[in-house]
Amino acid sequence: MPFKSTNLFAQIIDLADRDAFRRIMRKHGGDWHSKGFTCWNQFVSMLFCQLGKAQSQREICGGLASCMGKLNHLGLEQGPKRTTLACANEHRSWKIYEETFYHLLGQARQYDWGKRKFRFKNRLFSMDATFIELCLSLFDWAHFRRAKGAVTLHLVLDHNGYLPTFAHMTDGKTGEVRIAKGVIAEEFPFPAGSIVVFDKGYTDYALFNH
C-alpha cells in the first residue's frame, strides 16, 4: 500500500485501519470521559513505547514531545502528560487493543507474500517457548522462585508470513512439552501434512505419534 508519510513510525501507524479502530473503541466506550486524551492517542503512545524500547512513562512522553511538528502525522495534536497516560493505562479497557491486534493479524494473514526462492511444499511451523523474567513486587501473581517472578510464553509461528498462530502463557515453572501435549495439541490443529520444527525440550514420543 502507498504510504502518505515519510516518517518511519508514521508509516507503521498508517497500517492500522483507523475506521476499524474507531468502531472497536466505540463498542467498548473507550473515549468516555477521555478529557482530550483519546484511545488513539494511547494506542500511538504505547506503540511508540514498544518500538522505541522505552523503559518508563517519562521516556514515552519525552520521546513524543521531541517529535514537535511531526505528531500530526500520527493523529496527535501534542505529546501526552505522564499522569494522563498513566490514568489511561490503568482505567481503559484492554479489550480495545486486543480486538485491534486480531484485526491487524487478520489483515496480515490475507496478504499475498508471493513466491520465494526456497519453500517447503507443506506448511511449515516453528514451536518454542520463551522464559520472561518479571519484577515480583509488580507482578506478585508470577511467582517463580522466592525472590523472582517469571512467566513462560509458548508460541507457534507460521512461516507463511512469520506470523504467530498460537500463544499461551503459563508460570515460569511450566515445561514446554507439557503445554505442547495438552493445550497446543487440543486447541491448535496443525493442518494435515504440516512440518513442525522444535527443539529437544519437546522430546516426547507420545507427542510425536500425535
C-alpha positions as CSV (number, residue, x, y, z in Angstrom):
1,M,0.0,0.0,0.0
2,P,1.3,3.5,-0.7
3,F,2.4,5.5,2.4
4,K,1.3,9.1,2.9
5,S,4.2,9.8,5.4
6,T,7.9,9.7,5.1
7,N,8.5,9.2,8.9
8,L,9.1,5.5,9.5
9,F,7.0,5.4,12.7
10,A,4.1,7.2,10.9
11,Q,4.3,4.6,8.1
12,I,3.8,1.8,10.7
13,I,0.9,3.7,12.2
14,D,-0.6,4.1,8.7
15,L,-1.0,0.3,8.6
16,A,-3.7,0.5,11.3
17,D,-7.2,0.9,10.0
18,R,-8.5,4.0,11.9
19,D,-12.1,3.4,10.9
20,A,-12.0,-0.1,12.3
21,F,-10.2,1.2,15.4
22,R,-13.0,3.8,15.9
23,R,-15.6,1.1,15.7
24,I,-13.8,-1.1,18.2
25,M,-13.3,1.9,20.5
26,R,-17.0,2.9,20.4
27,K,-18.0,-0.7,21.1
28,H,-16.1,-0.6,24.4
29,G,-16.9,3.0,25.2
30,G,-13.2,3.8,25.2
31,D,-13.4,7.6,24.8
32,W,-15.9,8.0,27.6
33,H,-14.6,10.8,29.9
34,S,-11.3,10.8,27.8
35,K,-10.8,14.6,28.5
36,G,-8.9,15.1,25.3
37,F,-6.6,12.1,25.5
38,T,-8.3,9.6,23.2
39,C,-7.8,5.9,22.8
40,W,-6.0,6.6,19.5
41,N,-3.6,8.8,21.5
42,Q,-3.0,6.0,23.9
43,F,-2.6,3.4,21.1
44,V,0.1,5.6,19.4
45,S,1.8,6.3,22.7
46,M,2.1,2.6,23.6
47,L,3.3,1.6,20.1
48,F,6.0,4.2,20.5
49,C,6.9,2.6,23.8
50,Q,7.2,-0.8,22.3
51,L,9.0,0.1,19.1
52,G,11.2,2.7,20.7
53,K,12.0,0.3,23.6
54,A,11.1,3.0,26.2
55,Q,11.7,1.9,29.8
56,S,9.3,4.4,31.5
57,Q,6.4,6.7,31.0
58,R,8.9,9.6,31.2
59,E,10.7,8.2,28.1
60,I,7.4,7.8,26.2
61,C,6.2,11.3,26.9
62,G,9.6,12.8,26.4
63,G,10.2,11.0,23.2
64,L,6.8,12.0,21.7
65,A,7.3,15.6,22.9
66,S,10.6,15.7,21.0
67,C,8.6,15.0,17.7
68,M,7.2,18.5,17.6
69,G,5.8,19.3,14.2
70,K,5.6,15.6,13.3
71,L,2.9,14.4,15.7
72,N,0.1,15.4,13.3
73,H,1.2,12.6,11.0
74,L,0.4,10.2,13.9
75,G,-3.0,11.8,14.6
76,L,-1.8,13.6,17.7
77,E,-2.0,17.3,18.5
78,Q,0.6,17.0,21.2
79,G,2.5,14.5,23.3
80,P,0.8,13.1,26.4
81,K,1.5,14.1,30.0
82,R,2.8,11.3,32.3
83,T,-0.2,11.4,34.6
84,T,-2.7,11.4,31.7
85,L,-1.0,8.3,30.1
86,A,-0.8,6.5,33.5
87,C,-4.5,7.1,34.1
88,A,-5.5,5.8,30.7
89,N,-3.3,2.7,31.1
90,E,-4.9,2.0,34.4
91,H,-8.6,2.5,33.6
92,R,-9.2,1.9,29.9
93,S,-10.4,-1.4,28.7
94,W,-7.6,-3.7,27.3
95,K,-10.2,-5.3,25.1
96,I,-10.0,-2.4,22.7
97,Y,-6.4,-3.2,21.9
98,E,-6.9,-7.0,21.9
99,E,-9.5,-6.6,19.2
100,T,-7.3,-4.2,17.3
101,F,-4.5,-6.7,17.4
102,Y,-6.7,-9.5,16.0
103,H,-8.0,-7.2,13.3
104,L,-4.4,-6.3,12.2
105,L,-3.4,-10.0,12.4
106,G,-6.4,-10.9,10.1
107,Q,-5.2,-8.3,7.6
108,A,-1.6,-9.6,7.7
109,R,-2.8,-13.2,7.1
110,Q,-4.7,-12.1,3.9
111,Y,-1.5,-10.6,2.5
112,D,-0.1,-12.3,-0.6
113,W,3.5,-13.0,0.2
114,G,4.3,-14.1,-3.3
115,K,6.8,-16.8,-4.4
116,R,10.1,-17.3,-2.6
117,K,13.4,-18.7,-3.8
118,F,13.0,-21.7,-1.4
119,R,9.9,-23.0,0.4
120,F,8.6,-26.3,1.5
121,K,5.6,-27.7,-0.3
122,N,3.9,-28.3,3.1
123,R,3.0,-25.7,5.7
124,L,6.0,-25.0,8.0
125,F,5.6,-24.2,11.7
126,S,8.0,-23.5,14.5
127,M,7.1,-24.3,18.1
128,D,9.1,-22.9,21.0
129,A,8.8,-21.3,24.5
130,T,10.3,-18.1,25.8
131,F,11.2,-17.5,29.5
132,I,10.4,-13.9,30.6
133,E,11.6,-12.6,33.9
134,L,9.3,-10.2,35.8
135,C,9.6,-7.9,38.8
136,L,7.9,-9.8,41.6
137,S,7.0,-6.7,43.5
138,L,4.9,-5.5,40.5
139,F,3.7,-9.0,39.3
140,D,3.1,-10.8,42.6
141,W,1.0,-13.4,40.7
142,A,4.0,-14.6,38.7
143,H,5.9,-16.5,41.4
144,F,8.9,-18.4,40.1
145,R,11.4,-18.5,43.0
146,R,11.5,-17.0,46.4
147,A,12.6,-13.5,45.1
148,K,11.9,-13.9,41.4
149,G,9.0,-13.6,39.1
150,A,8.6,-15.1,35.7
151,V,6.2,-16.4,33.0
152,T,6.7,-18.7,30.0
153,L,5.3,-17.7,26.6
154,H,4.5,-20.8,24.5
155,L,4.3,-19.8,20.8
156,V,3.6,-21.4,17.4
157,L,4.9,-19.5,14.4
158,D,3.6,-19.9,10.9
159,H,6.5,-19.4,8.4
160,N,4.0,-18.2,5.8
161,G,4.4,-14.6,6.7
162,Y,6.2,-15.3,10.0
163,L,3.0,-14.7,11.9
164,P,2.1,-16.1,15.3
165,T,-0.8,-18.6,15.1
166,F,-1.0,-19.7,18.7
167,A,0.2,-18.2,22.0
168,H,-0.3,-19.5,25.6
169,M,1.2,-18.0,28.8
170,T,2.0,-20.0,31.9
171,D,4.0,-19.5,35.1
172,G,7.8,-19.8,34.7
173,K,7.9,-23.4,36.1
174,T,5.7,-25.0,33.4
175,G,7.7,-27.0,30.8
176,E,7.4,-26.8,27.1
177,V,6.4,-30.4,26.4
178,R,3.6,-30.2,29.0
179,I,1.8,-27.4,27.1
180,A,2.5,-29.0,23.7
181,K,0.9,-32.3,24.8
182,G,-2.0,-30.6,26.5
183,V,-3.1,-27.1,25.4
184,I,-1.5,-26.9,21.9
185,A,-2.5,-30.5,20.9
186,E,-6.1,-29.8,22.0
187,E,-6.6,-26.2,20.8
188,F,-4.4,-25.8,17.7
189,P,-5.0,-28.4,15.0
190,F,-2.0,-28.4,12.6
191,P,-3.1,-28.7,9.0
192,A,-2.6,-32.2,7.6
193,G,0.9,-32.7,6.2
194,S,2.4,-29.9,8.3
195,I,6.1,-29.7,9.1
196,V,6.6,-28.7,12.7
197,V,10.1,-27.7,13.9
198,F,11.0,-27.7,17.7
199,D,14.0,-28.3,20.0
200,K,14.8,-31.1,22.4
201,G,12.6,-29.5,25.1
202,Y,9.7,-31.1,23.3
203,T,11.1,-34.7,23.2
204,D,8.2,-37.0,23.9
205,Y,7.3,-40.0,21.8
206,A,3.6,-39.9,22.5
207,L,3.6,-36.3,21.3
208,F,5.5,-37.4,18.1
209,N,2.8,-40.0,17.4
210,H,0.1,-37.4,17.9
